[in-house]
Amino acid sequence: MNKPLSILALTGSLVLGGLVGYDIRERNAAQATAPATTTNSATSAATTGAPASQGQMVQTLAQSYDNARARTESEANTVQVVKERRDGLVYISVTERDSSSAQAQLRQRLQQQLPFDFGQGDQEQTGTGSGFFVTGSGDIITNNHVVEGASEIMVRLHGSKTTYKAKVVARAPDFDLALIRAEGVPASEIKALPLGDSSQLDVGLKAIAMGAPFGLDFSVSEGIISSLERQVPVGTKGVNQNVIQTDAAINPGNSGGPLLNSAGQVIGVNTQILTGGIGQSAGVGFAIPVNTVKKLLPELQAGKGTVIQTPSLGVGISDVASLSAAARKQAKLPERGVLIGRVYQGSPAAAAGLKGSRTVTDESTGQRTTLPGDVITAVDGQPLAGVEELPQQIISRRIGETVTLTVVRDGQTRDVKVTLKAFDLAAAAQREDGQGQ
């Protein structure tokens, strides 16, 4: 990492030199053309201690200033928040020997985009991330993608070079969250950060991100909450979920770190960036709302190394609007809803009798016709405005819970009760595709 940093430093020096040179030329030009009034001459002489006729530069600040008074209220608040919360930050480094894991593949993609060494070939893959204490007993929240597949996890606290071995208590891959716990951390060193309420946020409020971008320990960036209406794919299932968008700089290594408000409360967990193809912050970062953390925390704490699973219907879906108006009319389908294209064997949807698209053959002519499957228009009476809302509704439920789906088939509307369970959709698809189904 020394080479890129040196290049950046050199570039910064060149830019600064250019700006200073420009400023000097501008000032000299102004002195040459400005009226030589008595006030200007007196001020110049008093400031520089030399005759104004010599054309020396005038200092920007002619007298000392009070540092405390010069700080804005916002700056003073940011400094206070950082000082009070920095000891709750945790730096995470991981080692993994499985290059096929999702995290190893992520680092390989980063290696192609960025001029940093993430390890190559058959060597052990290493990476860094961030986290923060959420309880006085030493529980640490981070992103699932920071620790997934790790053969070894080591953590350090802010202001300390001592490393502690950590283990995963539980992971929630579908929400990109994980809870880890370090061994041997003195109780006096554990500084839990207070959790806020992400439902009370407003666009435009201050957002402070802390972490270790690119492995640079304890970096702080500040911005605002840019949007609360953003949904992006989160977790291993890639289900669109509500996130907090911020323009506070978030880069690789910030993952799992806290996003704080002006009260020093955690409002989100930094998780993703929209890079614009440059592999680093482009001013659009995303954080998992802290209310998601609070909802999952009891289950994570009781995990004992397990993976928290989420329910699935076990169906392949599309928007019914993708069919032409003529096709919808012929099949007596509604204009809006989620069209079931495929129902996988052994899934909750199959157990409930839901039907996917199917091909029938006319025995007299041999002509094959594809009939559309069921269309789901509501979940527990709540209409579905778009196809992405169905997986959002299901992933937010608990395994064993029963939901009522409003379904349209052949022009007839009926309610279907489905008991949810964990179902590996990817494995089922691979299995059935291999069998030619």
N, C-alpha and C positions, 0 to 999 in steps of 0.2 A: 504493500500500500504506500511505501515511501515515494515511489516514482510518481504516481498520479498526484499525490499531495504536493510534491515539489513543483510539478507542472502548474498546478492550480495556484500555488504561491507565486510563481514567476509571472503567470498571467496577471494576477492581481497587482503585482508590482508595476508591470508595464502599463496597466490601465490607470493606476494611481499616478504614475509619472506623467502620463498624458494629460490627466485632469489638472495636475499641479501646473504643468507647463502652460496649459490653456488659460488657467486662472491668472498666472503671472502676466501673460501677454495681454489679457483683457484689462487687468488693473493698470498696466503701463499705458495702454492705449487710452484708458479713461483719464489718467493723470495728464496725458498730453493734450487732451481735447477739452477737459473740464475748465470752467472759468476759474481763474486764480483769485478767488475771493479771500478776504481777510480771515473769515471763519475757517475755511478749509486749510489755509496755511497755518493758522494757530493750532488747529486740532492736530495736524500732521506733526508739527514740531513738538507739541506736548506729548504725543503718543510715542514717537520714535526716539525722542531725545536728540534730534538732528534737524537742521534747517529743512523746511519743506521743499526748497528749491532743488535739493538733491534727488527728489523723485523716489524716495524709499517707500516700500510697501507699508500700508497702514495695518496694524494688527486688527483682527476681527473683533476681539474683546479687549477693550482698553483697560479693564479693571477686573480684579478677582470676583468670583461669584460664589454664592452659597450653594453647595452641592445639593443639600436637602431641598431647598426652595426651587432649584432648577428642575428637579424631577417632576414629571407630571403625575397626577393621581394614578393613572393606569400603570405607569412604570413602577411606581412604588408598590402597587398591588402585586404586580408580576414578581418583583424581587421578593416580596414577603411570602408569596405562595411557594416559590421555588425553594427558599430557605427552609420553610416549614415542612415541605413534602419530599425533598430530595432524598432523605434517608429511608424513605419507603420504597425507593426504586431498587430493582434487582437486575444485574447483568447476567445473561445466560449464554453459556457456550455449550455446544453439543458436538459429539463425535458419533459417527455412524459408519458401519462397515457394509451396509446394504445399499448399493448404488441404485437399486431398482425402486427404492421407496419414493413416495411422493415428494418428501422434503429434499432428497438427494437430486431428484429430477428438477426441482425448483432451483436449486443452486446451480445446476448445470445450465439452465436457461439464463440465470443471472450472469454466469461466467461468460456467456456468449455476448451479453449486452454491455457488460461493465469491465473496465480494465483492472479488475482485482482478482487475486488468486484464491480460488475456493477449493483447490485440490483437484488432481486429475488422475486418470487411469484407475488402477486398482488400489490406490492409496486411500486411507481413511478419509472420509468426507467430514469437513468441519464447518460449523456455522455459528452465528451469533444472533441473539435476540434480546428482548427485554421482558420484564415482568414487574410485578409489584405486590407487596404484602397486603392481604385483605383481612387477616385475623392476627390477633396477638399470639396465637400458637404457632405462627410461621407459615401459614398457607399462602402460596404464591399463585396468582393468576397470570397466565400468558396465553399466547395463541397455540392452538393444536399444531399448526404447521411448523412451529418453532421446535417442538419436542417429538413429533411423530417420527418413529423409526430410529430414534437415538439409542445408541448402545451405551452412551455415557452422557450425563448431564452435570455440569458444574456451574455454580453460581457465585457471584461476588456481590458485596453490598457497596453502596456508594461510599467513597472515601476510604476504602479498604482494599488491600491486595490479597487478603486471605480468601482462599477458595473453599467452597463446601460442595460435597457431593450431594446431588438431589435425585429424588425419584418421583415418578409420576404417580399421583394419587388416583386420578381419573381423567379421562379425556371425553370431550363432547365434539367429535369431528364434524358433525353436521352444523355446528354453530361456530367452528374454528376456535374453541376455547379448551383450555386444559388447566388442571390444578396440580402443582408440584409442591414438594416439601423438601427443604434442605436439612441435612443431618448435622447436628452439632452447633447450630447457630445460637450464640448466647441470647437469652431472653431479652436482655437489655438492648440488644442490637436490632430487634424486630420492631419496626415502626409501621403499623398498619395504616393504610390510607383510608379516609372516610369515603363511603360510597354515596353519591348523590342520587338524584331522581331525573332520569333522562326524559321523562314525560313532561317536565316543567321547563324545558329548554325553549329558547326562541332564536330564530335566525338573527345573526348580528352580534350575539353575545361572544365574549372572549373565550378562546380555547387555547390551552397551553399543553403542548406535547413534550413529554420527557422520554428519553431512551438513549440508545447507543447506535445511531445510524452509522453504517459502514464500520462498525466496531469502535467508533469514537465514543469513549465513555462519557457519560453525563453530558448530553447535548440537549438544549432546550430550544424549542421554537414556539412562536406565538402567532396566532391568527384569530379568525372568527369562525363561528358556525356558519357555513355557507348554505346549507340546506338540511332540512329535516324530512324531506319528501323523497329522498333518494332510496332506490332499491337496487341492490347488486347481488350477483350470485355469491353465496357464502358457504363454506364448508365443502365436504366431500361430495354431497349430493348436488351442489351447485344450485340450491333453491334460492330464488330471489328473496332477500330479507331486508327489512328496514335498517338503514345505517345512518350514522351522523357524518355529513360531509363537512370537511374543514379545509381551509387553505393554509393552516399551520404545516410547515414542511415535515413530511413523513417520508422516510427512505428505508431501504433494506437495513435491518438491524433495529429499527423502531418497533417492529412487530411485537405485540404483546405488552407494550408500554402503556402507561396511563395517559388519557386525555383529561385535563383538569379544567374546572371553571374558576372564576375569580374568587370563589369562596374556598378554593383548595380541595374541592370534592372531585372524586373520579366521576366523569360523566360518560366515559367510553373507553374501549380497549382498541388501540391503534392496530389496524389489521391489513389494509390494502392501500395501494395508490393507483391512480390513473396516470400512466407515464407518458402518454402521447408518443410512445416508441423510443424514448430516450433512456428507459431503464431506471429512472429516478424521479424525484418529485417534480410534478408540473403544476403544483398548486391545488391539486385535487386529491385529497386523502380521505379515507373512510375509517370509521371507528364503530365497533360493535357497541350498541347502547348499553349502559351499565345496568339497566333494568333486566336485560337478558342475563347478565352475570348474576344478579341477585336472585333471579328465578331458578337458575341452575345450581347455585352455590351449595345448597344443602345436599343435593344429589351427588355433586362432585366430591364433597367432603366425605360422603359415605361410600365412595366408589371402590376403595381398596384395589386400585390398579386396573379397574375395569373400564370399558368403553360404554358411555351412555348412548344408547340407541334411540332412534326416533321411529315412529310408525310410518308405514307406507301402504298405499292401496294396492300396489303391484300392477299398475296399468301403464300403458303407453298412451299419451294424450296429444291432442292438437286442438286448435281453435275451430269450432264449427263454422265460423265465418270464412274459413279457408275453402269451404265448399261453395260452389256457385249457387246463386239464388234458385236456379232451376233444379239443381240437385237436391237442395234443402227442401224445396216444395214437393218434389217427387217422393222423397223419403219421409215427408211429414215431420221435418225437424225444425226446431226453433231457430231464430236468427242469432241468438246469443247462447253461449254455453261451452262446455268442455267436451269435445268428442273423444270417446274411448276408441282408440285404434286397435289396442291389443290388451288382453287380460292374461296374465301369466299364471301358470298352473301352481296351485298351492298358495296363492295369494289371498289376502282378505277380500279382494274384489271377486275372485273366483268363488270363494265360499259364500258370498252374498248373492251370487247368481247374475252379476253384471256381465254384459255382452260387449265384445269388441267388434270391429269390422270383420266381415266374413265373406267368403266367396261361395256362391251357389251355382250349380250347373243345371241347366234345363235339359232333362233327359231326352226330350224329343228332338231338340235341335243341337244339343251339345254346347250351346252358348253359355259362357261363364259371366256372371254378374257379381260385382262387389257391392254388398249391402253395408251401409254405415252402421257403426255400433251405437251404443247408448250415448245420450247426451246428458251430462250432469249440469244442472242449472243453478243449484243452491246447496249449501252445506248447513244443516241445522236451521233451515229457513232463511239463511243469509244468501242473497243472490250473488253469483259469481260474475264480476264485471269483465274479467279476462282470464285466459288460460293459466296464467302464472299464479292466480289466487288459489287454485285448488291445492297444489303442493304446499303453499304457505299455510293454508288452513289445516292440513293434515299434520305437517311437521310440528305445529304448535300444540298438538294433542299428546296425550300419554298413551303408552302401550296398554291395551286392555280396555280402553275407552270405546264407547259405541257412538257413532255419528249417524245422522240421518241424511241421506243424499236424496235430493229431488231429481228424478231421472225421467227423461223423455225417450220412449221407444215406440216406433211406428205410430207416432202422433198421439200416443197415450202417456199421460203424466202420472207417475206414482212415486211413493217414498220407499226407499230401500235402506234398511239398517245394516251398517257394516261395523263389525268389531275389529278394531285396529290391532296390528301386531307388527313386530319388526320383520322386515322382509328385504332380502338382498336382491334388489332389482337388477343390478349389473350381473350378478352371478346367474340369476334366472334367465336373463336375456342371452348370456353366453351359452348356457346349457341348452336352451331351446333352439337357438340358432344352429348349434352344433348338431342337433337332432333333425334339423331341416323343418322345424315347425314354424 
